[in-house]
Amino acid sequence: MGKVSEEDTPWSSSMVVTSMFCKDAAISELWSLDAPQITDPGEKKTQKEEEIAQLRRKTERMKKIELAGTLDEVMMEEIREYKETLTCPSCKVKRKDAVLTKCFHVFCWDCLRTRYETRQRKCPKCNAAFGANDYHRLYLST
């Protein structure tokens, strides 16, 4: 029977000491340690997910350009999509310029004011009830 090396054991001495000190700590608390080599795996995952999403958007745009033939057609389609995003989903005419603070859905000021004044005090999207202090102007700068 020879001496058992640290490589042969499933637990290193640092792991045993760490487990003795941190046995009651949650895993999320352990990842918040400021050790230089310890990083939160969730943070790396979100960075990778953002990079993947960005690459997908680039790929989709390149496919659109390839299918459309001209860059002008693609740009006009993107402008239409952005305008649609900024248009009030309730009246589909005016720009979004007010927000419901209960659910954070965005509509035009006139739609929200009209709903409040006619006692239809529920969000048009999710039916969350709102009061006089629950909707505010939203200023989007260009």
C-alpha positions in Angstrom: 0.0 0.0 0.0 1.7 3.1 -1.2 0.9 6.7 -0.6 -2.2 7.9 -2.4 -1.4 10.9 -4.5 -3.7 13.9 -4.7 -4.3 13.2 -8.4 -5.8 9.8 -7.5 -8.4 11.2 -5.1 -11.6 12.7 -6.3 -11.3 15.6 -3.8 -8.4 17.9 -3.7 -7.4 19.5 -0.3 -8.6 22.9 -1.5 -12.0 21.4 -2.4 -12.4 19.8 1.0 -11.5 23.1 2.8 -13.8 25.0 0.5 -16.6 22.6 1.2 -16.0 22.9 4.9 -16.3 26.7 4.9 -19.1 26.9 2.3 -21.3 23.9 3.0 -24.3 26.1 3.9 -23.8 28.7 1.2 -25.9 28.7 -2.0 -24.2 28.1 -5.3 -25.2 31.6 -6.5 -23.4 33.1 -3.5 -20.3 31.2 -4.3 -20.1 32.5 -7.8 -20.1 36.1 -6.5 -16.7 35.6 -5.0 -14.1 38.0 -6.3 -11.4 35.4 -7.1 -9.7 36.1 -10.4 -10.2 32.7 -12.0 -13.8 32.3 -10.8 -16.5 33.7 -13.1 -20.2 33.3 -13.2 -21.1 30.7 -15.9 -24.4 32.4 -16.5 -22.6 35.6 -17.5 -20.6 33.8 -20.2 -23.8 32.2 -21.4 -25.6 35.5 -21.8 -22.6 37.0 -23.7 -22.6 34.0 -26.0 -26.3 34.2 -26.5 -26.0 37.9 -27.4 -23.3 37.2 -29.9 -25.3 34.4 -31.5 -28.4 36.7 -31.7 -26.3 39.4 -33.3 -24.9 36.9 -35.9 -28.4 35.6 -36.6 -29.6 39.2 -37.3 -26.6 39.8 -39.6 -27.3 36.5 -41.4 -31.0 37.3 -41.8 -30.1 40.8 -43.2 -27.7 39.3 -45.7 -30.3 36.8 -46.8 -32.9 39.6 -47.3 -30.4 41.5 -49.4 -29.7 38.5 -51.5 -33.4 37.7 -52.0 -34.5 41.3 -52.6 -31.9 42.1 -55.2 -31.3 45.7 -54.1 -30.3 47.3 -50.9 -33.0 49.9 -51.3 -35.8 47.4 -51.0 -34.3 45.9 -47.9 -33.9 49.4 -46.3 -37.5 50.3 -47.2 -38.7 47.1 -45.5 -36.6 47.8 -42.4 -38.0 51.3 -42.2 -41.5 49.9 -42.5 -40.8 47.5 -39.6 -39.4 50.3 -37.4 -42.4 52.5 -38.1 -44.7 49.6 -37.2 -42.8 49.1 -33.9 -43.2 52.8 -33.0 -46.9 52.9 -34.0 -49.6 52.6 -31.3 -51.0 49.0 -31.3 -54.4 50.3 -30.1 -55.2 52.9 -32.8 -52.5 51.9 -35.3 -52.2 55.6 -36.4 -50.3 57.6 -33.9 -46.8 57.2 -32.5 -46.3 55.6 -29.1 -45.7 58.3 -26.5 -47.1 57.1 -23.2 -46.3 54.1 -21.0 -48.4 52.2 -18.5 -46.3 51.8 -15.3 -48.2 48.7 -14.2 -47.2 46.5 -17.1 -44.8 48.8 -19.1 -46.8 48.5 -22.3 -46.5 51.5 -24.6 -49.3 53.3 -26.5 -50.1 56.7 -27.7 -51.2 59.3 -25.1 -54.6 59.8 -26.7 -55.5 56.1 -26.5 -54.5 55.9 -22.8 -56.3 59.1 -21.9 -59.4 58.1 -23.7 -59.4 54.7 -22.1 -59.0 56.3 -18.7 -61.8 58.9 -19.3 -64.3 56.3 -20.6 -63.6 54.1 -17.6 -62.0 51.4 -19.6 -59.1 51.4 -17.3 -57.4 48.2 -18.4 -54.3 47.7 -20.6 -55.4 47.0 -24.2 -52.7 44.2 -24.4 -52.7 42.4 -21.1 -55.9 43.7 -19.3 -53.9 45.0 -16.3 -55.9 47.6 -14.4 -54.5 51.1 -14.2 -55.3 54.3 -12.5 -54.7 58.0 -13.1 -51.1 57.8 -11.8 -50.2 54.7 -13.7 -49.7 56.2 -17.2 -47.1 58.8 -18.1 -45.7 60.5 -21.1 -42.8 58.9 -22.9 -40.3 61.1 -24.7 -38.4 59.4 -27.5 -35.6 61.5 -29.0 -34.4 61.1 -32.5 
